[in-house]
Amino acid sequence: MIIYVKKDTEDLLPTGLEQYEAKIGYMTPDERKELREWVAAGNLTICNPWYMAGEDGRPLDYINASRTIDDMVRNPEDYGIGLDQVVRDDGWEDDDMPF
């Protein structure tokens, strides 16, 4: 994965695991373990395996993406997941779809 960074924000990126952990602050033991496994596998802390991006279109860092995934699992209705019937913009309901 290639990450493009604006030149003026380049110095804000953590260059190592220790700096990233300090920037994030509190992490659960499971978060810390998963993060270290991710980095040990050759990945960057500023990327995530779910290809999640923020509202600005940039990839979310590992911990924030992981926390978002966890929140989606705990509260799927907040993300529109698992609704029995969804009405689409074109007026069709999922149960009415011909496929």
C-alpha positions as CSV (number, residue, x, y, z in Angstrom):
1,M,0.0,0.0,0.0
2,I,1.3,3.4,-0.9
3,I,0.6,6.3,1.4
4,Y,0.7,9.8,0.1
5,V,1.2,12.6,2.7
6,K,1.0,16.3,2.3
7,K,4.5,17.8,2.7
8,D,3.3,20.2,5.5
9,T,1.9,17.3,7.6
10,E,4.7,14.8,7.0
11,D,6.4,15.7,10.3
12,L,3.2,14.8,12.3
13,L,3.4,11.2,11.3
14,P,4.9,8.9,13.9
15,T,8.1,7.3,12.7
16,G,8.1,4.4,15.1
17,L,6.0,2.1,17.2
18,E,7.0,3.8,20.5
19,Q,6.1,7.3,19.2
20,Y,2.8,6.0,17.9
21,E,2.0,4.3,21.2
22,A,2.8,7.5,23.1
23,K,0.6,9.5,20.7
24,I,-2.4,7.2,21.1
25,G,-2.1,7.0,24.8
26,Y,-4.1,4.4,26.7
27,M,-4.4,1.0,24.9
28,T,-5.9,-2.2,26.3
29,P,-3.5,-5.1,26.5
30,D,-5.3,-6.7,23.5
31,E,-4.9,-3.5,21.4
32,R,-1.2,-3.3,22.2
33,K,-0.7,-7.0,21.3
34,E,-2.6,-6.7,18.0
35,L,-0.8,-3.4,17.1
36,R,2.6,-5.0,17.8
37,E,1.7,-8.0,15.7
38,W,0.6,-5.7,12.9
39,V,3.9,-3.8,12.9
40,A,6.0,-7.0,13.3
41,A,4.4,-8.3,10.1
42,G,5.9,-5.3,8.3
43,N,3.0,-2.9,8.3
44,L,2.8,0.8,9.2
45,T,1.0,2.1,12.3
46,I,-0.7,4.7,10.1
47,C,-2.5,2.0,8.0
48,N,-5.0,-0.6,8.9
49,P,-5.9,-4.1,7.5
50,W,-9.6,-3.1,6.9
51,Y,-8.8,-0.3,4.4
52,M,-10.9,2.0,6.6
53,A,-10.5,5.7,5.8
54,G,-11.6,8.8,7.7
55,E,-14.1,11.4,6.4
56,D,-11.2,13.1,4.6
57,G,-10.4,9.9,2.6
58,R,-7.1,9.2,4.3
59,P,-6.5,5.8,5.9
60,L,-7.3,5.5,9.5
61,D,-4.4,4.5,11.8
62,Y,-4.4,1.0,13.1
63,I,-5.8,1.7,16.6
64,N,-8.5,4.1,15.6
65,A,-9.7,1.7,12.8
66,S,-9.6,-1.2,15.2
67,R,-11.7,0.8,17.7
68,T,-14.2,1.7,15.0
69,I,-14.6,-2.0,14.0
70,D,-15.1,-2.9,17.7
71,D,-17.8,-0.2,18.0
72,M,-19.5,-1.4,14.8
73,V,-19.7,-4.9,16.3
74,R,-21.0,-3.7,19.6
75,N,-23.5,-1.2,18.1
76,P,-24.4,-2.3,14.6
77,E,-27.6,-0.3,14.6
78,D,-25.6,2.9,14.9
79,Y,-24.0,2.0,11.5
80,G,-27.2,0.8,9.8
81,I,-26.0,-2.8,10.0
82,G,-28.5,-5.6,10.5
83,L,-31.6,-3.7,9.8
84,D,-34.5,-6.0,8.8
85,Q,-35.5,-3.9,5.9
86,V,-33.7,-1.1,4.2
87,V,-35.4,1.3,1.8
88,R,-33.0,2.4,-0.9
89,D,-32.8,5.8,-2.6
90,D,-34.6,4.4,-5.6
91,G,-37.6,3.3,-3.6
92,W,-36.9,-0.4,-3.6
93,E,-36.8,-2.3,-0.4
94,D,-34.3,-5.1,0.0
95,D,-37.0,-7.7,0.3
96,D,-38.4,-6.5,-3.1
97,M,-35.2,-6.7,-5.0
98,P,-35.5,-9.2,-7.9
99,F,-32.0,-10.7,-7.3
